[in-house]
Structure formats: C-alpha cells, structure tokens
Amino acid sequence: MTDSAPWTGLHAWARHLAAPAPLDPLSPAEARRVRRYRDRLLAAVQERDRAALHRAKQAVLQAAYAQPGTPALRRALRLLAWHMAALLPPRRGTHSGI
C-alpha cells in the first residue's frame, strides 16, 4: 500500500472544484434585478448609512438563498453577496488623519 492512495479522492475533488461550471446567462429582467440590488448596496455605502447597508445586505441574502429563482440568478446574487459582505461605510465623525 502506498502513501498516495488516500489522497486520490482529494485530488479528484480538487479537480471538480476547480472545473468551471457551465454558466447560463441572466435574462434581462434578472440582470436588472441584480443591478438594483447592487445599486442599493452602493448607495448605502456612499451615504454612509449603516442601517440601510445592513438592510440591503439582508435583502440580497434573502433573494440569493431563500427565494426561488433560476440557477443563474441565484449564482449572480450569491456572488454579489460575497463581494459586498465586507462593505462597511466609514463611521461619521471620524478623522482621516490616522
């Protein structure tokens, strides 16, 4: 028995994860929906409105994980959720000298 035998399954799994998934295009209505969510998130960041940003993030997560949708729409919303997960507007009243 060789030491590499237990790893063969892991290599197959790594190849599976690295393989690009077939992408279905978004319909125009789905693309507009994703854009509205993105615009809502960015507007909350620009306005430095933490409550609005939290609500917008929750709306994206709800749409991505709880509401029915096509695989392409769910994938786009999940990608948006990952990209926007770390967004926090700067606190008001902080100085930028540091």
N, C-alpha and C positions, 0 to 999 in steps of 0.2 A: 504494500500500500504506500502510495506517495503522499507527500505533504500537500500537493496541489489539488488533490481530489475534492476536499471540502469546499474549495474556492470556485469550482466550476459553475455552480449555481449563482454565486455572487457576480461572476463575470457576465453571465447571461442576463441577469437582472440589470446590471450596469449598462449593457448594450441596449436593452429595452428602454431604459430611462433616457438614454442619450439619443435614441432614434427620434427624428422629428415626427410629430403627429400630423396626420393629414388635416389641413385647415379648410374648413368650409367658410365661404365669405359671409359677412354680415349683410343682411338685407338693408336697403336704405333707411327703413324705419328703425331697425336695430342700431344702425350706426348713429342715427340722430339721438337715440335714447342714451347710448354710451357717451356721446358728446355732451348731452345735457347734464349727465352726472359729473363728468369731468369739469365742465364749466362751473357747476355749482361748487365743487370742491375748490377749484382755483379762486373763485370769487370770495369764498370764506377765508382763504389764506390771505388774499390781497387786502381784505377788510380787517384782518386780524381779529376775526370773530371766532373764538374758540368754540362757543356753543353751536354756531352754525356749521363749523367744520365737523364737530362730533356728529351732528345730525346728518350731514351729508355722507360721512363715512358709514354711518349705520344704514342709511338708505342704500348705498352701494352694496354693502354686505348682505342686506336683506334681499336685494334683487339678484345677487350672484349666487346665493346659497339656499334661499328659501322659496323663491318664486319660480314657477315653471318658465322655461324658455328653451330656445334652441341651443344645441351644444356650442355653436359659435358665439351666441350672445353671452351665455354663461362663462365661456372662456375669456371673452373680452372684459366682462365685468370683474372676474377674478383677477385678471391681470391689472386692471385699474385699481382694485382694492390693494394689491400688493405694492404697486407703485406709490400709492397715496398713504399707505399705512403709517409711515413715519413723519408725515407732514404735521408740523405744529407752527402756528404763527408766532412771531416774537411777542413776548408779553408787553403790554402797554407800559410806558413809563420807564423802561429800562434804557440805560445809556449804552451807546455803541462804542465807547472808548476803550473797552476791555478786549 
